[in-house]
């Protein structure tokens, strides 16, 4: 099984939260309209193509 986890974060939490999930799947950080980190996306067990 796999899935996607989306976490809304504070503007200064992208690196720290990404590090927490680094061993759990593909991790990326999405920015808001102002360019601040806003969402951490963790994908696990999915076809990344």
N, CA, C and O atoms as a Tripos MOL2 file, in Angstrom:
@<TRIPOS>MOLECULE
protein
  196   195    49     0     0
PROTEIN
NO_CHARGES

@<TRIPOS>ATOM
      1 N           0.8220   -1.1980    0.0000 N.3       1 UNK1
      2 CA          0.0000    0.0000    0.0000 C.3       1 UNK1
      3 C           0.8600    1.2540    0.0000 C.2       1 UNK1
      4 O           1.9970    1.2650    0.4730 O.2       1 UNK1
      5 N           0.2950    2.2670   -0.5280 N.am      2 UNK2
      6 CA          0.9710    3.5550   -0.5630 C.3       2 UNK2
      7 C          -0.0470    4.6550   -0.4280 C.2       2 UNK2
      8 O          -1.2240    4.4120   -0.1600 O.2       2 UNK2
      9 N           0.4130    5.8430   -0.6130 N.am      3 UNK3
     10 CA         -0.5010    6.9660   -0.5330 C.3       3 UNK3
     11 C           0.2320    8.2790   -0.5830 C.2       3 UNK3
     12 O           1.4400    8.3410   -0.8090 O.2       3 UNK3
     13 N          -0.5320    9.3280   -0.3660 N.am      4 UNK4
     14 CA          0.0030   10.6800   -0.3770 C.3       4 UNK4
     15 C          -0.4050   11.3620    0.9230 C.2       4 UNK4
     16 O          -1.5580   11.2820    1.3460 O.2       4 UNK4
     17 N           0.5500   12.0290    1.5450 N.am      5 UNK5
     18 CA          0.3100   12.7970    2.7590 C.3       5 UNK5
     19 C           0.6090   14.2570    2.4520 C.2       5 UNK5
     20 O           1.6980   14.5830    1.9800 O.2       5 UNK5
     21 N          -0.3500   15.1380    2.7170 N.am      6 UNK6
     22 CA         -0.1710   16.5750    2.5330 C.3       6 UNK6
     23 C          -0.2350   17.2320    3.9020 C.2       6 UNK6
     24 O          -1.1940   17.0340    4.6480 O.2       6 UNK6
     25 N           0.7850   18.0140    4.2300 N.am      7 UNK7
     26 CA          0.8460   18.6850    5.5250 C.3       7 UNK7
     27 C           0.9950   20.1850    5.3140 C.2       7 UNK7
     28 O           1.9570   20.6280    4.6860 O.2       7 UNK7
     29 N           0.0660   20.9630    5.8250 N.am      8 UNK8
     30 CA          0.2380   22.4110    5.7810 C.3       8 UNK8
     31 C           1.2190   22.7940    6.8870 C.2       8 UNK8
     32 O           1.1000   22.3460    8.0270 O.2       8 UNK8
     33 N           2.1900   23.6320    6.5250 N.am      9 UNK9
     34 CA          3.2560   23.9920    7.4590 C.3       9 UNK9
     35 C           3.4090   25.5040    7.5530 C.2       9 UNK9
     36 O           2.8770   26.2540    6.7340 O.2       9 UNK9
     37 N           4.1400   25.9280    8.5630 N.am     10 UNK10
     38 CA          4.5100   27.3340    8.6860 C.3      10 UNK10
     39 C           5.6190   27.6600    7.6990 C.2      10 UNK10
     40 O           6.3120   26.7610    7.2230 O.2      10 UNK10
     41 N           5.7900   28.9300    7.3890 N.am     11 UNK11
     42 CA          6.7270   29.3500    6.3490 C.3      11 UNK11
     43 C           8.1700   28.9200    6.6200 C.2      11 UNK11
     44 O           8.9610   28.8180    5.6820 O.2      11 UNK11
     45 N           8.5200   28.6690    7.8570 N.am     12 UNK12
     46 CA          9.9000   28.3270    8.1980 C.3      12 UNK12
     47 C          10.0870   26.8510    8.5770 C.2      12 UNK12
     48 O          11.1140   26.4880    9.1500 O.2      12 UNK12
     49 N           9.1080   26.0050    8.2630 N.am     13 UNK13
     50 CA          9.1570   24.6100    8.6990 C.3      13 UNK13
     51 C           9.4440   23.6090    7.5840 C.2      13 UNK13
     52 O           9.5140   22.4110    7.8550 O.2      13 UNK13
     53 N           9.6090   24.0530    6.3540 N.am     14 UNK14
     54 CA          9.7680   23.1400    5.2260 C.3      14 UNK14
     55 C          10.9030   22.1510    5.3810 C.2      14 UNK14
     56 O          10.7020   20.9470    5.2170 O.2      14 UNK14
     57 N          12.0870   22.6370    5.6930 N.am     15 UNK15
     58 CA         13.2500   21.7600    5.8050 C.3      15 UNK15
     59 C          13.1030   20.7750    6.9620 C.2      15 UNK15
     60 O          13.3960   19.5900    6.8080 O.2      15 UNK15
     61 N          12.6560   21.2540    8.1080 N.am     16 UNK16
     62 CA         12.5400   20.3880    9.2870 C.3      16 UNK16
     63 C          11.5070   19.2840    9.0770 C.2      16 UNK16
     64 O          11.7600   18.1280    9.4180 O.2      16 UNK16
     65 N          10.3520   19.6280    8.5230 N.am     17 UNK17
     66 CA          9.3040   18.6280    8.3040 C.3      17 UNK17
     67 C           9.7290   17.6510    7.2060 C.2      17 UNK17
     68 O           9.4740   16.4510    7.3140 O.2      17 UNK17
     69 N          10.3670   18.1500    6.1630 N.am     18 UNK18
     70 CA         10.8580   17.2690    5.0990 C.3      18 UNK18
     71 C          11.8370   16.2470    5.6520 C.2      18 UNK18
     72 O          11.8060   15.0770    5.2690 O.2      18 UNK18
     73 N          12.7050   16.6860    6.5500 N.am     19 UNK19
     74 CA         13.6840   15.7920    7.1550 C.3      19 UNK19
     75 C          13.0090   14.6790    7.9580 C.2      19 UNK19
     76 O          13.4940   13.5480    7.9740 O.2      19 UNK19
     77 N          11.9070   14.9890    8.6160 N.am     20 UNK20
     78 CA         11.1800   13.9790    9.3890 C.3      20 UNK20
     79 C          10.6970   12.8250    8.5200 C.2      20 UNK20
     80 O          10.6360   11.6840    8.9760 O.2      20 UNK20
     81 N          10.3530   13.1210    7.2640 N.am     21 UNK21
     82 CA          9.7790   12.1150    6.3700 C.3      21 UNK21
     83 C          10.7510   11.6470    5.2950 C.2      21 UNK21
     84 O          10.3430   10.9270    4.3830 O.2      21 UNK21
     85 N          12.0120   12.0290    5.3710 N.am     22 UNK22
     86 CA         12.9900   11.7420    4.3220 C.3      22 UNK22
     87 C          13.1170   10.2480    4.0120 C.2      22 UNK22
     88 O          13.3640    9.8830    2.8630 O.2      22 UNK22
     89 N          12.9550    9.3930    4.9930 N.am     23 UNK23
     90 CA         13.1000    7.9500    4.7890 C.3      23 UNK23
     91 C          11.7850    7.2560    4.4640 C.2      23 UNK23
     92 O          11.7540    6.0340    4.3160 O.2      23 UNK23
     93 N          10.7050    8.0110    4.3520 N.am     24 UNK24
     94 CA          9.3830    7.4190    4.1750 C.3      24 UNK24
     95 C           8.8460    7.4710    2.7560 C.2      24 UNK24
     96 O           7.7960    6.8900    2.4820 O.2      24 UNK24
     97 N           9.5290    8.1460    1.8510 N.am     25 UNK25
     98 CA          9.0380    8.2470    0.4810 C.3      25 UNK25
     99 C           9.5940    9.4800   -0.1940 C.2      25 UNK25
    100 O          10.5330   10.1070    0.2960 O.2      25 UNK25
    101 N           9.0000    9.8210   -1.3270 N.am     26 UNK26
    102 CA          9.4020   11.0120   -2.0680 C.3      26 UNK26
    103 C           8.7970   12.2320   -1.3810 C.2      26 UNK26
    104 O           7.5790   12.3220   -1.2230 O.2      26 UNK26
    105 N           9.6470   13.1650   -0.9750 N.am     27 UNK27
    106 CA          9.2060   14.3470   -0.2320 C.3      27 UNK27
    107 C           9.4500   15.5900   -1.0690 C.2      27 UNK27
    108 O          10.5190   15.7530   -1.6570 O.2      27 UNK27
    109 N           8.4580   16.4630   -1.1200 N.am     28 UNK28
    110 CA          8.6270   17.7540   -1.7890 C.3      28 UNK28
    111 C           7.9180   18.8290   -0.9780 C.2      28 UNK28
    112 O           7.0350   18.5410   -0.1700 O.2      28 UNK28
    113 N           8.3240   20.0730   -1.2120 N.am     29 UNK29
    114 CA          7.7290   21.2150   -0.5200 C.3      29 UNK29
    115 C           7.1320   22.1410   -1.5670 C.2      29 UNK29
    116 O           7.8050   22.5240   -2.5240 O.2      29 UNK29
    117 N           5.8700   22.4970   -1.3810 N.am     30 UNK30
    118 CA          5.1910   23.4240   -2.2840 C.3      30 UNK30
    119 C           5.1250   24.8000   -1.6340 C.2      30 UNK30
    120 O           4.9440   24.9260   -0.4230 O.2      30 UNK30
    121 N           5.2750   25.8220   -2.4600 N.am     31 UNK31
    122 CA          5.2280   27.2040   -1.9740 C.3      31 UNK31
    123 C           3.8570   27.8070   -2.1970 C.2      31 UNK31
    124 O           3.1070   27.3880   -3.0790 O.2      31 UNK31
    125 N           3.5410   28.8090   -1.3720 N.am     32 UNK32
    126 CA          2.3000   29.5490   -1.5690 C.3      32 UNK32
    127 C           2.5260   30.6730   -2.5820 C.2      32 UNK32
    128 O           3.6170   30.7920   -3.1400 O.2      32 UNK32
    129 N           1.5250   31.4790   -2.8170 N.am     33 UNK33
    130 CA          1.5850   32.5230   -3.8340 C.3      33 UNK33
    131 C           2.6590   33.5810   -3.5380 C.2      33 UNK33
    132 O           3.1130   34.2800   -4.4440 O.2      33 UNK33
    133 N           3.0600   33.6910   -2.2700 N.am     34 UNK34
    134 CA          4.0950   34.6580   -1.8740 C.3      34 UNK34
    135 C           5.5030   34.0530   -1.9020 C.2      34 UNK34
    136 O           6.4840   34.7350   -1.6060 O.2      34 UNK34
    137 N           5.5920   32.7680   -2.2620 N.am     35 UNK35
    138 CA          6.8880   32.1070   -2.3310 C.3      35 UNK35
    139 C           7.3470   31.4680   -1.0350 C.2      35 UNK35
    140 O           8.4780   30.9910   -0.9500 O.2      35 UNK35
    141 N           6.4960   31.4500   -0.0310 N.am     36 UNK36
    142 CA          6.8320   30.8200    1.2470 C.3      36 UNK36
    143 C           6.4800   29.3400    1.2190 C.2      36 UNK36
    144 O           5.4820   28.9470    0.6140 O.2      36 UNK36
    145 N           7.3040   28.5100    1.8780 N.am     37 UNK37
    146 CA          6.9620   27.0990    2.0170 C.3      37 UNK37
    147 C           5.5930   27.0010    2.6770 C.2      37 UNK37
    148 O           5.3340   27.6830    3.6690 O.2      37 UNK37
    149 N           4.7030   26.1490    2.1290 N.am     38 UNK38
    150 CA          3.3480   26.0710    2.6760 C.3      38 UNK38
    151 C           2.8660   24.6330    2.8650 C.2      38 UNK38
    152 O           2.1170   24.3590    3.8040 O.2      38 UNK38
    153 N           3.2820   23.7020    1.9860 N.am     39 UNK39
    154 CA          2.7910   22.3230    2.0620 C.3      39 UNK39
    155 C           3.9520   21.3550    1.8410 C.2      39 UNK39
    156 O           4.7460   21.5260    0.9160 O.2      39 UNK39
    157 N           4.0410   20.3460    2.6920 N.am     40 UNK40
    158 CA          4.9720   19.2440    2.4730 C.3      40 UNK40
    159 C           4.1600   18.0830    1.9190 C.2      40 UNK40
    160 O           3.1230   17.7140    2.4720 O.2      40 UNK40
    161 N           4.6450   17.5100    0.8150 N.am     41 UNK41
    162 CA          3.9860   16.3840    0.1580 C.3      41 UNK41
    163 C           4.8870   15.1600    0.3090 C.2      41 UNK41
    164 O           6.0650   15.1990   -0.0460 O.2      41 UNK41
    165 N           4.3270   14.0820    0.8370 N.am     42 UNK42
    166 CA          5.0560   12.8250    0.9660 C.3      42 UNK42
    167 C           4.3050   11.7820    0.1550 C.2      42 UNK42
    168 O           3.1270   11.5250    0.4020 O.2      42 UNK42
    169 N           4.9930   11.1780   -0.8220 N.am     43 UNK43
    170 CA          4.3970   10.1220   -1.6470 C.3      43 UNK43
    171 C           5.1330    8.8280   -1.3570 C.2      43 UNK43
    172 O           6.3630    8.7740   -1.3960 O.2      43 UNK43
    173 N           4.3660    7.7870   -1.0650 N.am     44 UNK44
    174 CA          4.9660    6.4970   -0.7400 C.3      44 UNK44
    175 C           4.2710    5.3890   -1.5130 C.2      44 UNK44
    176 O           3.0430    5.3110   -1.5460 O.2      44 UNK44
    177 N           5.0730    4.5330   -2.1340 N.am     45 UNK45
    178 CA          4.5360    3.3600   -2.7940 C.3      45 UNK45
    179 C           3.6990    3.6380   -4.0180 C.2      45 UNK45
    180 O           2.8550    2.8220   -4.3880 O.2      45 UNK45
    181 N           3.9140    4.7770   -4.6560 N.am     46 UNK46
    182 CA          3.1600    5.1310   -5.8560 C.3      46 UNK46
    183 C           4.0880    5.1590   -7.0480 C.2      46 UNK46
    184 O           5.2850    5.4070   -6.9040 O.2      46 UNK46
    185 N           3.5520    4.9080   -8.2110 N.am     47 UNK47
    186 CA          4.3270    5.0380   -9.4400 C.3      47 UNK47
    187 C           4.6810    6.5070   -9.6150 C.2      47 UNK47
    188 O           3.7940    7.3390   -9.8090 O.2      47 UNK47
    189 N           5.9470    6.8310   -9.5480 N.am     48 UNK48
    190 CA          6.3880    8.2220   -9.6110 C.3      48 UNK48
    191 C           6.4760    8.7410  -11.0380 C.2      48 UNK48
    192 O           6.8380    9.9010  -11.2350 O.2      48 UNK48
    193 N           6.1580    7.9280  -12.0380 N.am     49 UNK49
    194 CA          6.2500    8.3160  -13.4430 C.3      49 UNK49
    195 C           5.1870    9.1880  -13.8320 C.2      49 UNK49
    196 O           5.1230    9.6060  -14.9880 O.2      49 UNK49
@<TRIPOS>BOND
     1     1     2 1
     2     2     3 1
     3     3     4 2
     4     3     5 am
     5     5     6 1
     6     6     7 1
     7     7     8 2
     8     7     9 am
     9     9    10 1
    10    10    11 1
    11    11    12 2
    12    11    13 am
    13    13    14 1
    14    14    15 1
    15    15    16 2
    16    15    17 am
    17    17    18 1
    18    18    19 1
    19    19    20 2
    20    19    21 am
    21    21    22 1
    22    22    23 1
    23    23    24 2
    24    23    25 am
    25    25    26 1
    26    26    27 1
    27    27    28 2
    28    27    29 am
    29    29    30 1
    30    30    31 1
    31    31    32 2
    32    31    33 am
    33    33    34 1
    34    34    35 1
    35    35    36 2
    36    35    37 am
    37    37    38 1
    38    38    39 1
    39    39    40 2
    40    39    41 am
    41    41    42 1
    42    42    43 1
    43    43    44 2
    44    43    45 am
    45    45    46 1
    46    46    47 1
    47    47    48 2
    48    47    49 am
    49    49    50 1
    50    50    51 1
    51    51    52 2
    52    51    53 am
    53    53    54 1
    54    54    55 1
    55    55    56 2
    56    55    57 am
    57    57    58 1
    58    58    59 1
    59    59    60 2
    60    59    61 am
    61    61    62 1
    62    62    63 1
    63    63    64 2
    64    63    65 am
    65    65    66 1
    66    66    67 1
    67    67    68 2
    68    67    69 am
    69    69    70 1
    70    70    71 1
    71    71    72 2
    72    71    73 am
    73    73    74 1
    74    74    75 1
    75    75    76 2
    76    75    77 am
    77    77    78 1
    78    78    79 1
    79    79    80 2
    80    79    81 am
    81    81    82 1
    82    82    83 1
    83    83    84 2
    84    83    85 am
    85    85    86 1
    86    86    87 1
    87    87    88 2
    88    87    89 am
    89    89    90 1
    90    90    91 1
    91    91    92 2
    92    91    93 am
    93    93    94 1
    94    94    95 1
    95    95    96 2
    96    95    97 am
    97    97    98 1
    98    98    99 1
    99    99   100 2
   100    99   101 am
   101   101   102 1
   102   102   103 1
   103   103   104 2
   104   103   105 am
   105   105   106 1
   106   106   107 1
   107   107   108 2
   108   107   109 am
   109   109   110 1
   110   110   111 1
   111   111   112 2
   112   111   113 am
   113   113   114 1
   114   114   115 1
   115   115   116 2
   116   115   117 am
   117   117   118 1
   118   118   119 1
   119   119   120 2
   120   119   121 am
   121   121   122 1
   122   122   123 1
   123   123   124 2
   124   123   125 am
   125   125   126 1
   126   126   127 1
   127   127   128 2
   128   127   129 am
   129   129   130 1
   130   130   131 1
   131   131   132 2
   132   131   133 am
   133   133   134 1
   134   134   135 1
   135   135   136 2
   136   135   137 am
   137   137   138 1
   138   138   139 1
   139   139   140 2
   140   139   141 am
   141   141   142 1
   142   142   143 1
   143   143   144 2
   144   143   145 am
   145   145   146 1
   146   146   147 1
   147   147   148 2
   148   147   149 am
   149   149   150 1
   150   150   151 1
   151   151   152 2
   152   151   153 am
   153   153   154 1
   154   154   155 1
   155   155   156 2
   156   155   157 am
   157   157   158 1
   158   158   159 1
   159   159   160 2
   160   159   161 am
   161   161   162 1
   162   162   163 1
   163   163   164 2
   164   163   165 am
   165   165   166 1
   166   166   167 1
   167   167   168 2
   168   167   169 am
   169   169   170 1
   170   170   171 1
   171   171   172 2
   172   171   173 am
   173   173   174 1
   174   174   175 1
   175   175   176 2
   176   175   177 am
   177   177   178 1
   178   178   179 1
   179   179   180 2
   180   179   181 am
   181   181   182 1
   182   182   183 1
   183   183   184 2
   184   183   185 am
   185   185   186 1
   186   186   187 1
   187   187   188 2
   188   187   189 am
   189   189   190 1
   190   190   191 1
   191   191   192 2
   192   191   193 am
   193   193   194 1
   194   194   195 1
   195   195   196 2
@<TRIPOS>SUBSTRUCTURE
     1 UNK1         2 RESIDUE 1 A UNK
     2 UNK2         6 RESIDUE 1 A UNK
     3 UNK3        10 RESIDUE 1 A UNK
     4 UNK4        14 RESIDUE 1 A UNK
     5 UNK5        18 RESIDUE 1 A UNK
     6 UNK6        22 RESIDUE 1 A UNK
     7 UNK7        26 RESIDUE 1 A UNK
     8 UNK8        30 RESIDUE 1 A UNK
     9 UNK9        34 RESIDUE 1 A UNK
    10 UNK10       38 RESIDUE 1 A UNK
    11 UNK11       42 RESIDUE 1 A UNK
    12 UNK12       46 RESIDUE 1 A UNK
    13 UNK13       50 RESIDUE 1 A UNK
    14 UNK14       54 RESIDUE 1 A UNK
    15 UNK15       58 RESIDUE 1 A UNK
    16 UNK16       62 RESIDUE 1 A UNK
    17 UNK17       66 RESIDUE 1 A UNK
    18 UNK18       70 RESIDUE 1 A UNK
    19 UNK19       74 RESIDUE 1 A UNK
    20 UNK20       78 RESIDUE 1 A UNK
    21 UNK21       82 RESIDUE 1 A UNK
    22 UNK22       86 RESIDUE 1 A UNK
    23 UNK23       90 RESIDUE 1 A UNK
    24 UNK24       94 RESIDUE 1 A UNK
    25 UNK25       98 RESIDUE 1 A UNK
    26 UNK26      102 RESIDUE 1 A UNK
    27 UNK27      106 RESIDUE 1 A UNK
    28 UNK28      110 RESIDUE 1 A UNK
    29 UNK29      114 RESIDUE 1 A UNK
    30 UNK30      118 RESIDUE 1 A UNK
    31 UNK31      122 RESIDUE 1 A UNK
    32 UNK32      126 RESIDUE 1 A UNK
    33 UNK33      130 RESIDUE 1 A UNK
    34 UNK34      134 RESIDUE 1 A UNK
    35 UNK35      138 RESIDUE 1 A UNK
    36 UNK36      142 RESIDUE 1 A UNK
    37 UNK37      146 RESIDUE 1 A UNK
    38 UNK38      150 RESIDUE 1 A UNK
    39 UNK39      154 RESIDUE 1 A UNK
    40 UNK40      158 RESIDUE 1 A UNK
    41 UNK41      162 RESIDUE 1 A UNK
    42 UNK42      166 RESIDUE 1 A UNK
    43 UNK43      170 RESIDUE 1 A UNK
    44 UNK44      174 RESIDUE 1 A UNK
    45 UNK45      178 RESIDUE 1 A UNK
    46 UNK46      182 RESIDUE 1 A UNK
    47 UNK47      186 RESIDUE 1 A UNK
    48 UNK48      190 RESIDUE 1 A UNK
    49 UNK49      194 RESIDUE 1 A UNK
